[in-house]
Amino acid sequence: MVTRPSTGDVAELHDRAPVILPPDFVDEWVDAGTEGDQTLVDAAVAASTPQLEQLEFHEVAKLTGDGPELVKPSS
């Protein structure tokens, strides 16, 4: 997992956030023939900013097992 400094509302939860790759970066990112360097990482981080800032937050249930119900908004 590649992380970056948090921004927007995410920064209130934690100082780091995952790099969320935009769809047009995925093929290059997972291509074994792509020679990675800091330029590629920097571009992915910059491109992930809009996705990170558009995340929606809601309170979820307390951990009591595992399953998809854990990410549904609590009532």
Backbone bond lengths (Angstrom), bond angles and torsions (degrees), N, CA, C in turn:
res aa  C-N    CA-C-N  psi(-1)  N-CA   C-N-CA  omega(-1)  CA-C   N-CA-C  phi
1 M - - - 1.433 - - 1.522 108.27 -
2 V 1.301 115.25 134.55 1.458 121.68 176.68 1.525 106.89 -101.81
3 T 1.327 116.44 129.17 1.457 120.18 178.43 1.522 110.44 -115.88
4 R 1.301 114.18 167.51 1.462 122.33 -178.24 1.513 108.34 -145.04
5 P 1.323 118.01 167.42 1.460 118.55 173.55 1.535 109.49 -62.68
6 S 1.306 116.59 141.71 1.461 120.40 178.51 1.513 110.75 -68.86
7 T 1.317 114.74 158.44 1.453 121.58 177.14 1.521 108.39 -147.62
8 G 1.305 117.24 159.28 1.460 120.35 178.32 1.518 111.77 63.46
9 D 1.346 115.64 -147.44 1.464 121.32 -177.26 1.522 112.81 -63.89
10 V 1.330 117.49 -27.93 1.471 120.65 -179.72 1.525 110.48 -60.62
11 A 1.311 117.23 -33.55 1.466 121.53 -177.87 1.526 112.07 -61.75
12 E 1.337 117.69 -23.47 1.461 120.58 177.15 1.526 111.38 -72.21
13 L 1.347 116.94 -22.08 1.456 121.51 -178.33 1.522 112.80 -93.53
14 H 1.334 116.50 -37.68 1.465 120.17 -176.35 1.517 108.68 -161.98
15 D 1.330 116.50 154.63 1.469 119.86 -178.53 1.526 112.96 -81.15
16 R 1.349 118.38 -11.57 1.462 122.42 178.32 1.528 108.80 -122.02
17 A 1.319 116.18 152.87 1.469 122.01 178.35 1.521 108.21 -143.43
18 P 1.334 117.35 155.47 1.460 118.90 177.61 1.527 110.84 -71.44
19 V 1.316 116.16 150.25 1.460 120.90 170.65 1.523 105.83 -78.58
20 I 1.319 116.89 118.74 1.458 122.42 179.76 1.522 106.69 -98.98
21 L 1.331 115.94 107.69 1.453 119.59 -176.25 1.523 111.62 -72.13
22 P 1.322 117.56 130.06 1.457 119.95 172.49 1.539 108.23 -67.30
23 P 1.326 117.54 152.19 1.464 120.14 -177.51 1.534 114.28 -51.68
24 D 1.328 118.38 -35.73 1.462 119.96 -177.75 1.537 113.23 -74.08
25 F 1.323 118.36 -4.97 1.467 121.45 175.87 1.522 113.00 -98.27
26 V 1.324 117.50 -19.20 1.460 121.27 -169.97 1.523 112.54 -60.30
27 D 1.329 118.18 -49.21 1.471 120.26 -176.95 1.522 112.03 -58.18
28 E 1.314 117.00 -45.44 1.470 120.03 179.60 1.530 110.63 -66.91
29 W 1.339 116.50 -38.88 1.461 120.70 -176.17 1.522 111.61 -65.04
30 V 1.331 118.13 -39.75 1.462 120.85 -176.22 1.528 113.04 -93.57
31 D 1.319 118.28 -3.35 1.467 122.13 178.44 1.528 109.43 -72.33
32 A 1.327 115.85 117.46 1.469 120.70 -178.67 1.527 111.81 -62.12
33 G 1.316 117.41 -20.08 1.457 120.82 179.70 1.521 113.93 -83.29
34 T 1.321 116.73 -10.63 1.461 120.08 178.82 1.514 109.63 -74.10
35 E 1.313 115.88 125.81 1.452 120.19 177.35 1.521 107.64 -88.50
36 G 1.320 115.77 110.51 1.457 120.48 -176.03 1.507 112.44 -82.30
37 D 1.297 114.61 149.86 1.455 121.22 174.84 1.527 107.57 -155.45
38 Q 1.283 117.32 -178.90 1.464 120.95 -177.25 1.524 111.48 -62.56
39 T 1.331 117.98 -29.92 1.458 120.97 179.08 1.527 110.74 -62.08
40 L 1.343 116.53 -43.01 1.457 120.81 178.50 1.530 110.64 -65.18
41 V 1.311 117.12 -43.03 1.472 120.93 178.84 1.528 109.85 -63.26
42 D 1.324 117.32 -45.86 1.470 120.90 179.69 1.530 111.29 -60.60
43 A 1.326 117.14 -40.60 1.465 120.99 178.62 1.523 111.00 -65.02
44 A 1.332 117.11 -40.62 1.469 120.87 178.88 1.528 110.45 -65.44
45 V 1.319 117.32 -41.71 1.464 121.38 179.15 1.526 109.54 -62.98
46 A 1.318 117.01 -47.00 1.469 120.45 -179.68 1.527 111.06 -62.83
47 A 1.329 116.87 -40.64 1.462 120.54 -178.97 1.518 111.73 -71.11
48 S 1.332 117.85 -22.37 1.462 120.13 -178.47 1.517 113.18 -81.91
49 T 1.321 118.08 -13.04 1.463 120.60 -175.96 1.525 112.75 -57.13
50 P 1.327 120.50 -47.67 1.470 118.48 179.33 1.532 113.31 -60.63
51 Q 1.342 117.70 -39.91 1.461 120.07 178.85 1.523 110.75 -64.35
52 L 1.315 116.60 -42.64 1.459 121.25 -179.71 1.524 110.63 -63.19
53 E 1.316 117.27 -42.11 1.456 121.06 -177.05 1.522 112.82 -75.91
54 Q 1.348 117.88 -12.81 1.466 120.95 179.02 1.531 112.88 -97.31
55 L 1.325 117.54 1.31 1.457 119.27 178.86 1.526 109.90 -62.14
56 E 1.335 115.35 142.49 1.455 120.52 176.39 1.519 108.66 -104.97
57 F 1.318 117.06 142.47 1.447 122.30 -176.26 1.520 110.55 -115.27
58 H 1.323 115.29 143.66 1.459 121.23 173.38 1.525 108.36 -154.07
59 E 1.322 115.74 152.99 1.452 120.64 178.20 1.524 108.90 -70.67
60 V 1.321 116.57 140.31 1.461 121.43 179.77 1.519 109.88 -119.86
61 A 1.345 115.60 168.56 1.455 121.52 -178.48 1.525 110.47 -64.03
62 K 1.319 115.89 154.91 1.460 120.68 174.30 1.521 108.67 -67.44
63 L 1.322 117.17 151.26 1.458 121.11 -179.54 1.524 110.98 -64.23
64 T 1.299 115.87 116.25 1.470 122.00 175.73 1.523 107.61 -144.01
65 G 1.309 116.75 66.31 1.464 121.26 -177.04 1.511 109.42 113.35
66 D 1.316 115.57 -152.34 1.456 119.46 175.65 1.515 109.06 -147.07
67 G 1.297 116.04 152.53 1.446 121.18 -179.64 1.508 111.08 149.13
68 P 1.323 116.64 172.25 1.471 120.75 -175.77 1.519 113.87 -64.84
69 E 1.334 117.18 -21.15 1.463 119.10 179.93 1.528 112.09 -64.87
70 L 1.324 117.52 -18.06 1.465 120.33 -178.69 1.530 112.99 -70.63
71 V 1.323 118.15 -18.42 1.466 119.45 179.93 1.516 112.71 -105.90
72 K 1.331 117.79 -0.11 1.460 120.81 176.43 1.530 108.53 -75.49
73 P 1.343 116.47 144.73 1.475 117.98 178.21 1.531 110.70 -57.02
74 S 1.324 116.24 138.85 1.467 119.22 177.14 1.517 108.10 -78.02
75 S 1.326 115.27 155.14 1.469 118.51 -177.47 1.500 112.25 -93.69
